Amino acid sequence: MKYLLTLVFFIPVLLLMGQSSSLIKKHQELNQKHGAEYVSMALELVDDLYKEKLYKKSAALAAQAFDEAKKIDWKSAMADARFKQARSTARLPRKANKEKALELLEEGFKYAEENDLKRKILEAQRVLAVGLSADKKVAQIEQQLQELQGGGTKRIGGLFRSRRKALEAEKDQLAQELESLTDEQQQLKAQLDAREEVLEKLTADQMRKELLLSEQARLLDSLAFTALLDSLELANKNIELREKAVALEKLDAELALRNSQRNFYLALAGVVFLLSIGLFLRNRAMKRYNAILEEKNRIIDEEKQRSESLLLNILPENVANELKTHGTAKARRFEDASVMFLDFKGFTAIAKKMSPEELVADLHEAFSAFDEIVAKHGVEKIKTIGDAYMCAAGLGDDPKAATRKIIAAAKEIQSFLNNWNAKRKSSGRPEFHARIGIHTGPVVAGVVGKRKFAYDIWGDTVNVAARMESAGKAGKINISTKTHQLLKDDFRFEPRGKISIKNAGEVEMYFLEELKN
């Protein structure tokens, strides 16, 4: 009889345990899923937990399902997860849970794509908003529902109708809960009736036997319980002894570990110290080496710049670059180069009146000024021969433009000499008056030899330009017919007629006067 009563009492408990084991099995299967499979199975398990009235667990699992659906951007599942999370949260006590459920529904509505799900979420929102007496929220939800259902018609009594619908929905929900409670009451009553029927069928003799058996079973249970307690006490003592032994072993292991760690840290500190000293010495040596290297590089750069400056002072830039790249420079022919010669009149007589040092100083002053003037006008200095100065233009330029450049340089040189001589005259020093001759024609330009490079030009044009200078007059710029043809439209000239020159016969010459207006 005792076992029958126990069985009758524990049948509902076993049923609940069966359901719990089913949920546990599903939860274990869920942990092995990923992605969309995890989300789908999680939402199913959320419904099962809700049916079992495990609202907190249901809400927590729905939140996890939402996070997983968000990772794979599954919007409909995200909306469904928020709906089910809100449904479980709303079943929990406290007003704050109702408000949180309303917020969850609003978030879920943003992700909902299907109209049915949107409508379900809005209706759930309406129920919660009515329960919270949020009239403005109710009106807003009602408007959303109308827009979802086709909208456009004027709402009549929307607020009261929504509250009525919400109350009806809440009434239906309460009716379902009442029905559920009634079913449970009937089940419990049926179990109680079954127990009473069993008890009525028992006779007094059976009751005595049953009581005797119960007392014997109680004594047996008491003895068994005492033995069990003794066994448990013995087992506890054994466990304590084992725990103490394990604690001692653990303590020994910790001591050994600490000793090994201490030795390791000491060794590591020694290695770090040695490395630090080595790095310090190496860095100091590297700094000293880098300083020496930087100084050497600076000296090399200065020497390189000085060498390039000297090379460019001797040779044109394109020729200097060609020499640096290839080691040689090819000679080039220029068809319309303008060559200018300058020579001081009576230089021999002037030289006799001056010391060598004074003479060289005056030539240096004059030729340095000439160098700046020809460089300013884009004319290439070729060389100086005694008191003669030679330069050329048109070594790659347009002939007329080149001739204009060399004429401009010649006129500025004459201007410089006029001012310079005025100063010299006032101090009683000899004056330097120059003849300038210019001729235009073909020349060959280049560098010859392997040592002491010098850039030079060759050709009959050079000889004729020299004759233009020797046939000219001090303070005048004497030009040939070819040069006159290039400048006749821009300048005024003084024709000199044909003048005989060495190795060229009679040549037409002109004195350059001034620029035309």
C-alpha positions in Angstrom: 0.0 0.0 0.0 2.9 2.3 0.8 4.5 1.9 -2.6 1.1 2.4 -4.3 0.6 5.7 -2.6 4.2 6.7 -3.5 3.6 5.8 -7.1 0.4 7.8 -7.2 2.0 10.8 -5.6 5.1 10.8 -7.9 3.4 10.2 -11.3 3.1 13.9 -12.0 6.6 14.5 -10.8 7.9 11.8 -13.2 6.0 13.3 -16.0 7.6 16.7 -15.3 11.0 15.0 -15.1 10.4 13.4 -18.5 9.6 16.8 -20.0 12.7 18.3 -18.4 14.9 15.6 -19.8 13.4 16.2 -23.2 14.2 19.9 -22.9 17.8 19.1 -21.7 18.3 16.8 -24.7 17.1 19.5 -27.1 19.4 22.1 -25.4 22.4 19.7 -25.8 21.5 19.3 -29.5 21.2 23.1 -29.8 24.8 23.5 -28.6 26.0 21.5 -31.6 24.3 23.7 -34.1 25.6 26.8 -35.8 24.2 29.7 -38.0 20.7 29.4 -39.3 20.2 25.9 -37.9 21.0 27.2 -34.4 18.6 30.1 -34.8 15.7 27.9 -36.0 16.2 25.2 -33.3 16.6 27.9 -30.6 13.3 29.6 -31.5 11.6 26.2 -31.3 13.1 25.6 -27.9 12.0 29.1 -26.8 8.3 28.0 -27.5 8.8 24.8 -25.5 10.2 26.7 -22.5 7.3 29.2 -22.7 4.8 26.4 -22.7 6.5 25.0 -19.6 6.2 28.5 -18.0 10.0 28.9 -17.8 9.7 32.5 -18.8 13.2 33.7 -17.7 15.0 30.9 -19.6 12.7 31.4 -22.6 13.5 35.1 -22.7 17.3 34.5 -22.3 17.4 31.9 -25.1 15.4 34.2 -27.4 18.0 37.0 -26.8 20.7 34.5 -27.8 18.8 33.5 -30.9 18.5 37.3 -31.8 22.3 37.7 -31.5 23.0 34.7 -33.8 20.4 35.8 -36.4 22.0 39.3 -36.4 25.4 37.8 -37.2 24.0 36.2 -40.4 21.7 39.2 -41.1 18.5 37.1 -40.9 16.1 39.9 -40.3 12.8 37.9 -40.1 14.4 35.6 -37.5 15.7 38.7 -35.6 12.1 40.1 -35.5 10.6 36.7 -34.4 13.3 36.4 -31.7 12.5 39.8 -30.3 8.7 39.0 -30.4 9.2 35.8 -28.4 11.6 37.5 -26.0 9.0 40.2 -25.3 6.3 37.6 -24.9 8.2 35.8 -22.2 9.4 39.0 -20.5 5.9 40.3 -20.3 4.9 37.3 -18.3 7.4 38.2 -15.5 6.2 40.3 -12.6 6.9 44.0 -12.2 5.9 46.9 -14.4 9.5 47.3 -15.6 9.3 44.0 -17.4 6.2 45.1 -19.3 7.9 48.3 -20.3 11.0 46.3 -21.4 8.8 43.9 -23.4 7.2 46.9 -25.2 10.7 48.2 -26.2 11.7 44.7 -27.4 8.5 44.6 -29.6 9.4 48.0 -31.1 12.8 46.8 -32.0 11.4 43.6 -33.5 9.0 45.6 -35.6 12.0 47.3 -37.3 13.3 44.0 -38.5 10.0 42.4 -39.5 9.5 41.9 -43.2 6.2 40.0 -43.5 2.9 41.7 -42.8 1.6 38.9 -40.6 4.6 39.2 -38.3 4.3 43.0 -38.2 0.6 42.7 -37.4 1.3 40.2 -34.6 4.0 42.4 -33.1 1.7 45.5 -33.3 -1.2 43.7 -31.6 1.1 42.5 -28.8 2.4 46.1 -28.4 -1.2 47.3 -28.2 -2.1 44.9 -25.4 1.0 46.0 -23.4 0.4 49.7 -24.1 -3.2 49.4 -22.9 -2.1 47.6 -19.8 0.4 50.4 -19.1 -2.2 53.1 -19.8 0.0 54.6 -22.5 -2.8 56.2 -24.5 -0.5 58.0 -26.9 1.3 54.8 -27.6 -2.0 53.0 -28.2 -3.0 55.6 -30.7 0.3 55.4 -32.5 0.0 51.6 -32.7 -3.5 51.8 -33.9 -2.5 54.1 -36.7 0.3 51.7 -37.7 -2.2 48.8 -37.7 -4.5 50.8 -40.0 -1.6 51.7 -42.3 -0.6 48.0 -42.4 -4.2 46.9 -43.2 -4.5 49.3 -46.2 -5.0 52.6 -44.3 -6.4 55.8 -45.6 -9.8 55.8 -43.9 -10.6 58.1 -41.0 -10.3 56.5 -37.6 -13.6 56.7 -35.5 -13.2 56.1 -31.9 -9.8 54.5 -32.4 -8.6 54.9 -28.9 -11.6 53.3 -27.3 -11.9 50.6 -29.9 -8.2 49.7 -29.4 -8.6 49.6 -25.7 -11.6 47.3 -26.1 -9.7 45.0 -28.4 -6.8 44.9 -26.0 -9.1 44.1 -23.1 -10.8 41.4 -25.1 -7.4 39.9 -26.0 -6.5 40.1 -22.3 -9.8 38.5 -21.4 -9.2 35.7 -23.8 -5.7 35.2 -22.4 -7.1 35.1 -18.8 -9.8 32.6 -20.0 -7.1 30.3 -21.4 -5.2 30.5 -18.1 -8.4 29.8 -16.1 -9.1 26.8 -18.4 -5.6 25.6 -17.8 -6.0 26.0 -14.0 -9.3 24.2 -14.2 -7.7 21.3 -16.0 -5.0 21.0 -13.4 -7.6 21.2 -10.6 -9.6 18.4 -12.3 -6.4 16.3 -12.6 -5.6 16.8 -9.0 -9.1 15.9 -8.0 -9.0 12.8 -10.1 -5.8 11.7 -8.4 -7.3 12.4 -4.9 -10.4 10.4 -5.8 -8.2 7.5 -7.0 -6.3 7.6 -3.7 -9.6 7.5 -1.7 -10.9 4.6 -3.7 -7.7 2.6 -3.0 -8.0 3.4 0.7 -11.7 2.4 0.9 -10.9 -1.0 -0.6 -8.4 -1.8 2.2 -9.9 -3.8 5.1 -9.0 -3.2 8.8 -6.8 -6.4 8.8 -5.0 -5.3 5.7 -4.6 -1.9 7.3 -3.0 -3.5 10.4 -0.7 -5.6 8.2 0.1 -2.7 6.2 0.9 -0.6 9.2 3.1 -3.5 10.6 4.9 -3.7 7.3 5.3 0.0 7.3 6.7 0.0 10.8 9.1 -2.8 9.9 10.1 -1.1 6.7 10.6 2.1 8.8 12.9 0.2 11.2 14.8 -1.3 8.2 15.0 2.1 6.6 16.3 3.5 10.0 19.0 0.8 10.2 19.9 1.2 6.6 20.0 4.9 7.1 22.3 4.5 10.2 24.6 2.3 8.2 24.5 4.7 5.4 25.4 7.5 7.7 28.4 5.5 9.1 29.5 4.7 5.6 29.2 8.3 4.7 31.2 9.4 7.7 33.9 6.9 6.9 33.9 8.0 3.3 34.1 11.6 4.4 37.1 10.8 6.6 38.8 9.0 3.7 38.1 12.0 1.5 39.5 14.4 4.1 42.7 12.2 4.3 43.0 12.2 0.5 42.4 15.9 0.3 45.1 16.5 2.9 47.5 14.3 1.0 46.6 16.1 -2.2 47.1 19.4 -0.4 50.5 18.3 0.8 51.5 17.2 -2.7 50.1 20.4 -4.1 52.2 22.4 -1.6 55.3 20.5 -2.5 54.6 21.1 -6.2 54.1 24.8 -5.5 57.3 25.0 -3.6 59.2 23.2 -6.4 57.5 25.5 -8.9 58.4 28.6 -7.0 62.0 27.5 -6.7 62.2 26.7 -10.4 60.5 30.1 -11.2 62.9 31.9 -8.9 65.9 30.2 -10.6 64.4 31.0 -14.0 63.8 34.6 -13.2 67.4 35.0 -11.8 68.8 33.4 -15.0 66.5 35.6 -17.1 67.6 38.7 -15.2 71.3 37.8 -15.7 70.7 37.3 -19.5 68.7 40.6 -19.7 71.5 42.4 -17.8 74.2 41.0 -20.1 72.1 41.8 -23.2 71.5 45.3 -21.9 75.3 45.9 -21.4 75.9 44.4 -24.9 73.2 46.6 -26.5 74.5 49.7 -24.6 78.0 49.1 -25.9 76.8 48.3 -29.4 74.6 51.4 -29.5 77.5 53.6 -28.3 79.8 52.1 -30.9 77.1 52.5 -33.6 76.5 56.1 -32.6 80.2 56.8 -32.9 80.4 54.9 -36.2 77.4 56.7 -37.5 78.8 60.1 -36.5 82.1 59.3 -38.3 80.1 58.0 -41.3 77.9 61.1 -41.4 81.0 63.3 -41.3 82.6 61.4 -44.1 79.4 61.5 -46.2 79.2 65.2 -45.6 82.8 65.7 -46.7 82.1 63.5 -49.8 78.9 65.4 -50.6 80.8 68.7 -50.3 83.6 67.5 -52.5 81.1 66.1 -55.0 79.2 69.4 -55.1 82.6 71.3 -55.4 83.6 68.9 -58.2 80.3 69.3 -60.0 80.5 73.1 -59.6 84.0 73.2 -61.0 82.9 70.9 -63.9 79.9 73.1 -64.7 82.2 76.1 -64.5 84.4 74.6 -67.2 81.8 72.7 -69.4 78.2 73.3 -70.4 75.7 71.3 -68.3 74.7 68.8 -71.0 78.3 68.1 -71.9 79.2 67.7 -68.2 76.3 65.2 -67.7 77.4 63.2 -70.7 81.0 63.1 -69.4 79.8 61.9 -66.0 77.5 59.2 -67.5 79.7 57.9 -70.4 83.2 59.2 -69.7 83.3 60.9 -73.0 81.3 63.6 -74.8 80.6 63.5 -78.5 81.3 66.6 -80.7 78.1 68.2 -82.1 77.6 70.5 -85.1 75.4 73.6 -84.8 74.4 75.3 -88.1 73.6 78.8 -86.9 75.8 79.6 -83.9 76.6 83.3 -83.1 80.3 83.7 -82.0 81.6 86.9 -80.3 85.2 87.9 -79.8 86.3 90.8 -77.5 89.7 92.3 -77.3 91.1 95.3 -75.5 92.7 98.0 -77.7 96.3 98.9 -76.9 96.6 96.2 -74.3 100.3 95.7 -74.8 100.9 99.4 -74.0 98.7 99.2 -71.0 100.5 96.2 -69.7 103.8 98.0 -69.8 102.5 100.7 -67.4 101.2 98.3 -64.8 102.7 95.6 -62.6 101.8 92.0 -63.4 99.8 91.7 -60.2 97.8 94.8 -61.0 97.3 93.8 -64.6 96.0 90.3 -63.7 93.7 91.8 -61.0 92.1 94.2 -63.6 91.7 91.4 -66.1 90.1 89.3 -63.4 87.7 92.1 -62.5 86.7 92.7 -66.1 86.4 89.0 -67.2 84.4 88.2 -64.0 81.9 90.9 -64.9 81.8 89.5 -68.5 81.1 86.0 -67.1 78.1 87.2 -65.1 76.7 89.2 -68.0 76.9 86.3 -70.6 75.5 83.8 -68.1 72.6 86.3 -67.4 71.7 86.3 -71.1 72.1 82.6 -71.7 75.4 82.8 -73.6 78.1 80.2 -73.2 81.6 81.4 -72.3 84.1 79.5 -74.4 87.5 80.7 -73.2 89.9 83.6 -72.7 93.1 84.0 -74.7 95.4 86.6 -73.1 93.2 89.8 -73.2 90.7 88.3 -75.6 87.3 87.0 -74.4 85.3 84.4 -76.6 81.7 83.3 -76.1 79.0 81.8 -78.3 75.2 81.5 -78.4 72.9 79.3 -80.5 74.5 76.0 -79.4 71.0 74.4 -79.6 68.8 77.5 -79.6 66.8 79.2 -82.3 69.3 81.2 -84.4 67.5 84.6 -84.2 66.9 84.2 -80.5 70.5 83.2 -79.9 71.7 86.2 -81.9 69.5 88.5 -79.8 71.0 87.0 -76.6 74.6 87.6 -77.7 73.8 91.1 -78.9 72.2 91.9 -75.6 75.3 90.6 -73.8 77.7 92.6 -76.0 75.8 95.8 -75.4 75.7 95.3 -71.6 79.5 94.6 -71.7 80.1 97.9 -73.5 77.9 99.6 -70.9 79.9 98.0 -68.1 83.2 99.1 -69.7 82.0 102.7 -70.0 81.1 102.9 -66.3 84.3 101.0 -65.3 86.5 103.3 -67.4 84.8 106.4 -65.9 85.8 105.3 -62.4 89.3 104.4 -63.5 89.8 107.7 -65.3 88.8 109.6 -62.1 91.5 107.7 -60.2 94.1 108.1 -62.8 94.3 104.5 -63.8 94.6 103.2 -67.4 91.3 102.7 -69.3 90.3 99.4 -71.1 88.5 100.0 -74.4 87.2 96.9 -76.2 86.6 95.9 -79.8 83.7 93.5 -80.2 83.1 91.4 -83.3 80.2 89.0 -84.0 79.6 86.5 -86.8 76.9 83.8 -87.3 77.4 80.5 -89.0 78.1 76.7 -88.6 80.5 75.5 -85.8 81.5 72.2 -84.3 81.5 72.1 -80.5 83.0 69.5 -78.1 85.7 68.3 -75.7 89.0 66.9 -76.8 91.8 65.2 -74.9 91.8 63.1 -71.7 93.2 65.6 -69.2 92.3 69.2 -68.3 89.1 69.1 -70.2 88.2 72.3 -72.1 85.1 72.9 -74.1 85.8 74.6 -77.4 84.3 75.4 -80.8 85.9 75.1 -84.3 85.1 76.2 -87.8 85.4 79.0 -90.3 82.7 80.9 -88.3 85.2 81.2 -85.4 87.9 82.7 -87.7 85.5 85.2 -89.3 84.2 86.3 -85.9 87.8 86.9 -84.8 88.4 89.0 -88.0 85.2 91.0 -87.2 86.7 91.9 -83.9 90.1 92.9 -85.3 88.5 94.9 -88.1 86.3 96.8 -85.7 86.7 99.9 -83.6 87.0 100.4 -79.8 83.6 101.0 -78.2 81.8 99.5 -81.3 80.1 96.2 -82.0 81.1 95.0 -85.5 78.9 92.3 -87.1 78.9 90.3 -90.4 76.3 90.2 -93.2 74.9 86.9 -91.8 74.3 88.4 -88.4 72.9 91.5 -90.0 70.3 89.5 -91.9 68.9 88.1 -88.6 68.7 91.5 -86.8 68.0 94.0 -89.6 64.3 94.3 -88.7 65.0 95.0 -85.0 68.1 97.3 -84.9 69.6 100.2 -86.7 73.1 99.7 -88.3 75.9 101.8 -89.7 77.0 100.1 -93.0 80.7 99.9 -93.4 80.9 98.4 -96.9 83.2 95.7 -97.9 86.4 95.3 -95.9 89.2 92.9 -96.8 90.1 90.4 -94.1 92.7 87.7 -93.9 91.9 84.4 -95.6 88.3 85.5 -96.4 88.7 88.3 -99.0 86.2 91.3 -98.8 83.4 91.0 -96.3 80.4 93.3 -95.8 80.4 94.7 -92.3 78.0 96.8 -90.1 78.3 98.7 -86.8 75.4 98.0 -84.5 73.8 101.3 -83.5 70.5 101.1 -81.5 67.2 99.3 -81.2 64.4 100.4 -83.6 61.3 102.0 -82.0 
